[in-house]
Amino acid sequence: MKIRRLRCLLAGLTLGVCGLVLNPVKSEATEGLSTSYADISEETNIQQSTDIAGNPEEEKEEEKIVIPQNNVVNSNGKQVKSTVAGNYYAWSVPGFAVITPEYELQKQANFMILEYFFVTTWDIDARTAPAAIDTMSIVAQSEEATLGASFQMTVSRLFSTKVYPMVNEEMQVGTMIEIPADFKEEGASYAVVCVRSGGVYEILPDLDEDPATITFNAHAGTGAYGILRYRE
């Protein structure tokens, strides 16, 4: 595992949108943060006003919209579903799941009873997170690797229906992703680069033997992640 800080080329770079925390439930601790996805949940209720026969007194009709989530991975013929609740909206990879049992994560974080985790994921690119993508591109070039799909992942604390930001670099949040079909290459090996605030990056090795997936240990908090492909 390599942890480095890009000093000259990356001076002043930050994650771009790494400050973004998706808040399915607003709380005092999350007020003021970006809420681009704050009102998106697995089932979002949208009130639509329907005027029937010109009657303004008609009650509003409630329409339920289910937002699809990418929280399942197909590995070795089996479906692996994420062990942690959340909003999984990173679709640049075919499958995404936290695989460490939540009770093990609770032990790592020294959580009390009724303290849980909440994971949010979403896709990023050079437009939405230019600094993070620039950092990943420089890392890929220095590693003689090819950069693939990129996404952000936030692991937060969930307590009493409210989500609170947290940072714990010592935690190991086992995560599995499927490699996009157009990025697979016979004989290639893969890893994940993680970029955090300040331009600090870390190369996370693939911990599984399935050629269709990558398993790596993410951190609690927010990080930008990208797939690295190495040719033999």
N, C-alpha and C positions, 0 to 999 in steps of 0.2 A: 504494500500500500504506500503510495507516494503522496506526501502533502507538501505543497510548495506555495510560495508567494511570488507572483510576477511583479518585480520591482520597477523595472524601467518601462517595459512595454505597456504594463497594465496600471501604471500609477494613476490613481484617481478613478479607476473603473469601479463601478458597482454593478449589482445585478440588474439594474434597469427596473424591472418590475418585481424584483425579489422582495420589495417592501409590501407587495400586494398580498393580503391575507384574505382568503375567502371566508366570509362569516355567515354561516347558515342561520345563526341566531345572533342578533346584535346584543352587545353587552357594554357595560361601562368600559371594560378593558379593551374593546375593539372599536369604540366610537372614533371616528376621524380617519380610520384606515380606508383604503380604496374599497369600494363596494361594487366593482364591476359585475361580480357574480354573487353579491351578498344576498340577493333575493331569490337565487336559484336553489332549489332543493329537489329531492327525489320526486316529490309530488308538489308542484307549485299551483296554488289556487289563483286563478285569474278571474276577476269579476268583469263580466261583459254586460253592458246595458243593452237590453233588447226592447225596442219600441214596437209593440204589437198593435196594429190598427190605430196608430197614432195616439195611443193611451199613455200619457206620461206617468201614470200611477202604476204601470206594470212593474212588478218586482224584477230586480236584476237576476239574470240567469247565471248560475255558477258553472264554470267549465273547468274541469280538472285536466291538466296537462302533465303527462309523465315525461320527465327528462331522462333519456337513456344514460346509463352509467357504464363505464368501462372498468369493471372491478373483478373480472374473471380472466384467468389465464388457462389456455389449453396446453398441457405439458404431459408428454408421454402417454397420450391417449386419455388423460383424465382432466377434468375441470377443477381448477384451484380457485376458490373464491376468497376475496380479501377477508382477513380476520378482523379488520378495524372498520368501523362505520365512517362514512364521509361522502364527499362529492368528487367522484372520479370522472373528470372530464378531459383527460388527456387521451386523445384519439389518434395521435401520431404513431402510437404503438398498438398492435392488434389486441393486446391483453395487458392488464395491469392489476397486481394484487400485493398487498402486504401479507406475508406468510408467517411472520412470527406471531404466536398466540398472544392475544391481548394481555392475558394475565402475566406473561413473561415480560412484556413491555412495562406493565404496572410495577413489577418488581424492580426493573432497571431504573425506573423514575422515582422509586420510593413513594408511590401514590398511596393515598388513604382509600378507605372504602368509598365507593360512589364516584371516584375519579377515573375517567376513561380518556380515550384518545379520539381525535377526529382528523381525518386525512382529506386534503384537497389537492387535486392535480389538474393541470391544464397545460395546453400546448403553448410553446413560445417559438418565435422566429426572429430574424434580424430586424423586423419592424417593431415588434412588441417588446423585445428585450435585447437591444443592440449590444450593450456592454457584455452581457453574459454570453451571447453568441460569438462576439469577437474573442473573448477569452477562450471559449471552447475551440474555436478555429485555430488559435495560436497554439494551444495545447496539442491539438490533433496533428498540426504540422510538425511540432517538435518531437512528437512520438512516431512520426511517419505512419500515421493512421488516417482513416477517413471518418469524418464526422457524419453521423446519421441523425435520426429523430431526436428532438430536444423537447423537454418539458420541465415544468416546475412542480415541486411537491412540497407541501407544508404539513407537518405533523404538529397538531395543536393539542391542548389540554381541554377536555370536555368535563364540565362539572355543573350539575343542576341545570341542564338544558342550555347552558351557555358555553361558548367556545372562547378560550383564552390563548393568546400567543405563548409559546414556550421555546426555549433553546436548551438543548442538551447534546453537546457534541460527543459525549461518551456513550450515548445510547446507540445500540445497533438494531435498526429497524429493518429486518429482513424483507426484501422486496423482490418480486419477480415480474419481469416484463417479457412479452413476446417480441421477437425480432421481426420487423416488417418484411414481407415477402420480397420486395424489391431491393432489400439491403442484405439479404442472405447471400453468402458466397461459399462454395465448397472449399474446405481447407482453411478458411479464415478463422481467426479467434476474435473474441469480443471483450470489451470492458465498458465501464461507464465513467465519464468524467463528471464530477460534482463541483460546481462553482458557487461560492458563497460571497456574502458582502465583503467588499474590500479587495476583490480579485483573488482571494485565496481559493486554490483548487486542489482537488484530490482525485486520484485515479483509483476507482473501485473495481477490483477483479471480478470476473464471472465465477461464481461459486458452485454452479451446477454443471452437469455433463450433458444436458439436453441441448443439441445444436440449434433448437428452435427458440430457446429462451435464454435470458440472462438473469442471474440471481445476484444481488448485491446488498450491502448494508447501508441504508440511508441513515440520515441523522434526524433527530427531533428538531423542529424549527423549519425554516424555509431554505431551499436550495434549488439551483437550476441544474438539470442533469441532461447529459447527451450521450448517445451511443457511440463508441469508438470501434472501428473495425480494423484489425491488423491482418495483412496478407502474409502468408508464410514465405 
